[in-house]
Amino acid sequence: MYLIEKIAKTKFVRSAVEEKADLSAFRERPTLRIILGVSAICVSYIIGWPAVAVLATLSIYFKKPLIVAIGGPVTYALSHLLFILGMYLAGAKYTRIFLRWAARVLVEKFSKGNAGTDQ
């Protein structure tokens, strides 16, 4: 488990473990900006690949390959831009909180699972 040991030594993970990073910040009432950001992210998933699949189906049904050839990339690009907007609105705060918690949990889990074994 050399990789886990190396990850556990990073400043980010060490501080997460020392401070017992948790998800308590998610108990706060979200602001309108965060709600809009998360909503934009959810909509981006809906108009991403599902919309491209619908365009492909329509393209086959109407025997017009340009529907998916042009509409697919345009729809997917729009979905990607909407996702980026959502991430911007939601902000990095909650992503950082989640990543600190996840890093702490994973390192603690794998460190305990390896305790007592010499490799």
N, C-alpha and C positions, 0 to 999 in steps of 0.2 A: 504493500500500500504506500509506496514511495510518493505517488502523486498526491494522495490525500494529505500526507505529512507536509509536502511542499506547499499545498494550498493552505493548510492550517497555519503556516508560518507567515502568510501575507498579512499586512497591516489591516486590510479590510476585514478578513475573517477573524483575526485575533481580537480586534475591537468588538466585533459582533458577539464573539463568545464571552469576552470579559464583561460586556455590558448586558449580556443575556437578551439579545435582540428579540423582540416579540412583535406581534401584530396588533398591539393595543391602539395604535394610531387609526386603525380601520374602524374603531368604535365611534370616532368623531363624526358629526354630521357633515356629509360632503357639501362643498360649495356648488353653486350653479355651474361654474366653470368646469369642475371635475365631472359633474353629471353630464354636461354637454360633451366633454372629451370622451368619456366612457361610451356614451351613446353613439358618437361618431365612429368609434372603434367597432362597436357592434354592427352598425350599418355597413361599415367597410367589409366586414366578413360576409354579410348578406349579398352585397353586390359584387363580391370578388368572383370566386370560382363558380358559385351557383348561377350567377348571371351569364358567365361565359358558357356554361353548360346549356342554359336556355337558348342562348344565341346559336350555339352549335346545332341544337335540336331544330330550331327554326330554319337554320341554313339548310339542313338536310330536308326538312319538310317542304320548303319552297324551292329547293334545288337552286339556291343562290349562295354560292360559297363566299361571296364577298361580305355577307352578313356577319359571319364569324371571323373572316380574315381581317376585316376592318373594325368591326364592333367589339371583338374579343379583346384585342390589345388596348383599345380606347377605354372599354369598361374596366379592365384590370388596372390600367393606369389611374383612372378615377378612383377606384377602390384604394389603391396604394396612397394616393394623395389624401384621401379622407382619413386613412389610418394614421398618416403622419400628423394631420391636423388634430386628430383625437389625442395622440400622444403628446403633442404640444400643449393642448388645453388641459389634459389631465395632469401633466407635469411629471417630472422625474421623482418627486418626493415619494410617492407611493411605490414606485418601482424600486427605489433604493431601500425603502423599509422592507418590502417583500424579499428582495435579494439578500439583505443582511440576515433576515430570519432564516431563509432557506439555506444560506451558507452555514450558519450556526448549527442548524438541525442536521444537515448532511455530515458536517465534520464531526460533530458529537456522535452521531450514529456510527459512522465508519471507524472512528477512533475507539469507541467502546467495543465494537465488533472485532477489532484487531488487538485489543489489549490482551497481553499474555501470550501472544504468538511472536516468535522471533523469525524474521525472514532475512 
